[in-house]
Amino acid sequence: MTEYISRRDFMRRTGGAAGATLAAKTILVDPPTGYAQNTAAAPSDRIRIGIIGVGEEGAGLLRNAIFHKGVECVAACDLWDGRHTLAREIVGKPIKVTRRYQDLLDDKEIDCIINATPDHWHKQILVDCCKAGKDVYSEKPMSHEVSEGFEMIRAAEENKRIVEIGAQSASSWTFIKAKELIAQGAIGDLHTIEASTGRNTPNGAWASWMPPPGLSPENLDWDTWLGNTPKLPFDPIRFARWRSYRAYGTGVAGDLMVHLLTGMHLAAGVTAPPQRALAVGALYVFKEDGREAPDVHHVLYDYPNFKVIIKLMLTCEFNQGTKFYGTRGLLEVNGGPEGESLTLTPQDGMDHDPGWYQQGYPQAMREAYEKQWHLEHDAQLPKEKPQPVVYKNPAGHDPWGIHMQNFFDAVRSRKPVVEDCVFGNNTAIACHMANASYYQQSIAVWDAAAQKIQT
């Protein structure tokens, strides 16, 4: 049986009651508002953007951004000249291009910036944008080092800038609905969360990402790309596969685990980093490019009110998912940020029969016990056990577009975004704790007073 209802109708029908008996059915839930619902923007509402970093992620963000009504890209910055051509191809007109991101910050025509650079450049560009009076959409993970996150928060707050961190799970219908159900008490008291994702291809592990043909120090500003990292001779592999090296990236934690953590933090109402983390893993397969990041990375997190198990592999493909375990049921997010389905399996926590321990009684004693059990309990039992409910989203749900639209809406209205610097920082710290535990081979403890990870 399939029925389409709105969130308002769902709340009215269920009343948020925990442990209620639910008929087995599939419910199509209306998606969060996204850019598809927008009307044409007035000239005064037009947003002119500049983008810094037009790599594989930045190119996708640029295509997404200019699809939104009332948004226009007027400039692009990248340290490789080939991406100047790419940016103009995407936008479809001869926009301004440069290697110097400061040129975009000095441009009074630009309202906001998309920051899609490697992790080691996130902090400096975000801080400089805020100081220059530009709002920023900045890629995940928010920071490359723990100390950077708090500097980024201060820059956004002191300069009254809108900053959105780009982990689209925060705009996924599955995690938004999961948050509603958990708050209603649909699974009772949440005590455990398990999240996992797996890939099993060289492309999925960045191992087949080849440097652009003809890449050289003549068409790439290698020294600026290195930033504050150790000065090394030109290395096209490091340029293309920067996620694999600690100086520039945050490994699988910052690239993939961050999505799992973002959705989990949203649904569970997390407002601070985990207290402790214990990570294990190894580099099993992708060893040929000299990478430092593991291709298997598992983490146990200790949060004040629940525990978390993260499984992340680049060596075995399986469907991404998150499970929320409670005293009155199980809530399962199936699929990535786009959300394939959300399944609620209620549990009443009751014995529905006398059990099996009395099988060790003599027959007469066993029969007497079971008769008495039925007399005392049968009237209290529901007529049937609660059945699973599967929530599915109508076709076309796009958390990437919705997340970007949330940013543009906030730029216009000055209202908060769904994933601000504080949210992004808590998630980034969890990623840094996973890495610290893995590399130090010890438990990583979050010291909130010192704003540091202790190992």
N, C-alpha and C positions, 0 to 999 in steps of 0.2 A: 504494500500500500504506500503510495507516494502522495504527499500533500505539501503545498507551498504555503508557508505562513511568514509573517513579518516577525521581527524580534518582539515588538509590542504584544502581538497576539500570543506569541510563545509564553511571554511572561504572564499574561493574563490567564492563559489556560492552565499553566503548571503552578502558578502561585509561588514558584521557587521552593516548593516543598521537597525536603530531602527524604529519600527513601520511598517516594510515592511509586505505586505500581504503574508502569508505563507499557502501553501496548507496543508490540514490536512494529516499527515502521521506519521509513526513511523520510526525513524532513529536509526540504530545500530551504535554506535560510537566505534572506536577502543579503547581498554583500555590503561591506562598508562603502560609504560614498567614495567614488573615485572620479578621475578626470572625465570619464565618459558622460557624467551628468552635468558638466560645466556648460555655461552659456558663453557667448563671445564676450571678451573683456572690453570695457571702455578704455579709450586711450589713456586715461589717468590711472587705470589699473594695470597697464602693461608692465611687464617685468623684463628687464634687459639683463641677461646673464653673461658671465664669462666663465670659461672652464679652464682649469689648470690640471693637465694630465689627460691625454686622449689615447690611452692604451686600450686594452681589450675591455676593461671595466668602464673607463671614461667614455669610450665611444658609445657604449650601450646607454650610459646615463645621458649623454648628449642627445642621442636619438629619442630617448624617453622625454627629456625636458622640452624639446622644441615641439613635441606632439601636443603639449598642453596649450590650450587656447590662451592667448594673451602673453605668451612667453616667447622671447626672441633672443637668440644668441648673437652677440655682437663682437666677441673676441675669444681667442683661444691661445693657450700657452702650453708648449711642450718643448722639452730639451732636444728632441729628435725632430729634424726638419720634415721628415716624411709624414709626421702626424699633423703638420700644418696643412698639408694637402688633404689629409683625411678629414680634418675638421671642416674645411671648406666644402668637401664632397658631401658630408653629412648635412650641413646647414643649407647647402645649395646656393650659396652666394659668396662673394669674396670678402669675408669678414677679416678683421684685423688678426694677425697672428704674430707671435713673438716667442722668444726663449726666456724672457724675463717676466716672471709673474708679477713683479712690482709694477710693470706697465699696466696691468689690469687693475691693480689697486689704486693707481693714480688716475684712472679713467673715470671721470664723473658721470659718464653715460651709463656705467654698469651699476646695477642695483645689488646684485648678489653673485656669489661664486660657487661653482661646483668644484670641490677639491677631490680629485681622483688620482692622487699621486701614490707612490709606494709608501708603506707604513712609516718609514723613517722621516718622511717629509710632512706628515699629517699635522703635527703640533705647530711647527713654525709657520706654515702657511695659514692655518686656522687663526692663530694668534694675530698674525699680521693683517689678515682680512678684517678681524674684529676691530683692531686699532684703526684701520682705514675706513671704518664705517660701513663695511660690507657684511650682509648676512651670508651664511655659509651652509651648504649641504656638503658634508664631509664623509668620505667613505669609512667603512668599518675596517678593522677595529679602530676605535677613536684615537688611541695612542699607541706608540711603539715602546714606551717605557712608563712605569707607574707614575713617576713624578710629573710627567708631561700632562696627564689628565687634569690635575688640579690647576695647573697653569692655564689650560684651555678653558676650564670652568670660569676662572677669574676673568679671563679676557672677554668671554661672552657676557658675563654679568656686569662687569664694570663699564663695558661699552654698549650695553643694552642691545645686543645683537641677537637675531634669531639664528640658532644653530640646530641643524638636524643631522643626526648620525645615520648613515645609510645601511642599516641592517633591516631588511624589509620584513622580517618576521614580526616586527612591531606593528605592521599594518596588515598582517595576514588574518583573514576571517576566521581561520581555525583557532588561533590563539586568542583572538578577541572573544569568540564564543566560549572557548575553554575558560577564560577569565570570568565570564558571566556565570557559567555553570558552577565553577568552584565557589564563587562568592555566594551563590544561592544555597550552597550546602549539598549539591547534587551527589558528591562523593564523600560526604562527611568531612572528617578532619584529614587534610592532606599530610602525608608523612613521608612519601618517597616519590621521586621523579626519575625516570630513566629516559635518556635521549640518545639517539645513535644515527650515524650516517656512514655510508660506505661507497667507495669507488674502486674500480679495478682496471684502469687504463692508464697508459703513459700521459695522455692528455689531461686526465683527471688529477694526476699527480704533478702536473706542470713539466714532466720530463721530456715531452715532445714539443715544447714551446721553443721554436727556433728563432734566433735573432733575425731581424729583417735583412734581406740580401743587400749588401753594400753598406751596412752599418759601419761607421768609422768615427774617429774623433773629429773628423772634418764636418760631419753632419749631425753629430751628437755632442752636446756639452757634457762630457763625461765627468769632469771635475765638479761641476755644480750638481750633477746627478748624485755623486757620492755624498755630498753635503758634509755633515760632521763625522762621517764614518772614516775609518782608516783609509789613507790614500793608497790606491792600488793602480797598477797599469790597466789600461782599457781591457775590459773583459765582457764580450758580448753575451756570454752565457749568464753571467750575473745580472746583466741588464734585462734579459728576457725572463729569467727564472728567479727573480729577486726574492720571491716568497720562501725559497728554500734556504736562505742564508740569514742568520740572526742579526747581522748588521743592518739589514734593510727591511726584513719582514718579521712576522710572528708565527710562521709555520702554519700547520693545519689548525692550530688553536685559533689564530687570528683570522684565518680565511674561512673555515667551515664551522668550527665549534662555536664561534661567535653567533652564528645564526640559531643554533640550538639553544644557547644560553639566552639570547634575546627573547625568543618566544617563550621560554620557560619563565624568565623574569617577569614578562608581561602578564602571563596567565596566573602566576602565583603571587603577584603583587610584591615582588622583591624590590627593596629600596636601599640595599647596601650590599657590599661584596660578601662572598662566603667567608666563614670564619677560618676554615682550613681546607686544604686540598692535598690529595695524594695521587700522583700520576705515575703510570708505568707505560712503557712503550719501547719501540725500537725502530731501526731502519732496516727493514727486511728485504726490500726489492730494489728501490730506486737509488742505487749507490754510485752510479757511473758519473754523475755531474758534480761530485764532491759536496753534495748538500749536507747541511747540518740538522735540518728539521726531520723528525721521525715520520715514517709513513704509517705507523700504528701508534695511536695516542689515546689511552684510556685514563679517566679521571674519576675519583671519588671526591665529592664536595660535601662539606658540613655547613649547612645553613641553620640558623637558630631553631626553626620550626619543622624542618624536614631535611632529608638527605637526598643526594643527587648522584646518579651513576651516568657517566658519559662514555660512549664507545664510538671511536672514530678511526676509520681505516681507509687507506688508499690501496689496499691489497686484496679487498674482497667487496664486491658490489652487492648492496642490498638497499631496500627502500628506506628512505629517511623517515624517522618517526619519533614521537615523544609520548610517554605514558605517565599519567598522573595517578598515583595509587592513594586511595583514601579509605577510611574506615567504613564507608558505605558505598564504595564502588570504584570503578576504573574508568578513566577517561583517556582515550587514545587519539592522538593526532597522527594521521597517516599521510605521509608525503612531506614535501618541503614547504617553503613559504607560500606557494600557490595553493596548497591545501587540497588534497584529494578527498579526504573525508575526516569526520570527527565522530568517534563512536563512544557513547556513554553506556556503560554496563552497570546498572544499579545493583546493589547488594543490600539485603536487609540485615545481615549479620546474625541471623537466627538459625537454630537447629530446626530442620523440617521433619526429622524423624528421631527416634531414640538413639541413633548412633550405633557404635559397635563394641564399646568397652564391655557391655554386659554379656557379650558372647563368651566371656570367661566365667560367667555365673552358671550354676546348675540350672537345669531346664525350668523347674518350677519357680525358682527365684527370678530367672531371666524373664519368664512370661509375666510374672507379677509386676516386675519393674516396668516392662514395656506397656502394660495395661495402664498402670498408674501414670506413666509419662504422657500417654495420649489423653487421659482424662484431664491432666493439668495444663497441657499445651495446645491441643488441637484447636480449641476455640480462639486462641490468640494468633494462630497462624493465618497469613493471607491465603486467599483461595488459590493464588498462583504466584510464582516467583516473579519479581520484576524482570522485564525483558529489555534487551538492548535497544537503544535508539541510535540510528545512524543519521548524522547531519551531513548534507552535501550542498555544495555551493553551485548556483547556476553557472553555466559555461561563461567564460570570459573574465573571470576574476583575475585581477592583475595587481598583486601587492606592490610591485615595483612602481607602477603608475600611481597607485593610491598613496604610497609613501612620498613620492615626489610631489603629488598634489597637496598633501598635507603641509609640506614645506612652503610651497608657493602661497597657499591660503594664509599661512602664518606670516609670511612676508607682507602680505597685504593688510591683514587684520591686526598684527602684532600680538596675537594670541599664542599660547604655548603649542609646541609641536608634540608629537607622540613619543619621540625619542630624542630628548634634549641631551645636553652635555653630562648632566648628572646620571641619567639613565645609561648613556653610552659609556661613561667612565666606570660604573659598577660592573658592566659586562666586560669591558676591556680588562679590568683588574682581575676578574675571574680567569680570563685567558692568560694573563701574565702569571697568575698563580699556578696554572696548569703547566706552563713552560718552566717556571722556577722549580717546581717539584720534579719535573722530568730531568732537567739538566743537572740539578743539585742532588738528585736521588735522595730526597728527604721530604718530609711534610712541609708544605708552605703554609704559614700562618699569617693572616691579615692583622697587622697592627694598626688599628684605626687611629689611635692617638698620634702615632708617628707618621701615618700615611705611607707605610712601607710594608713590604713582604719580608717576613723573617723565615729563614730556613735553617 
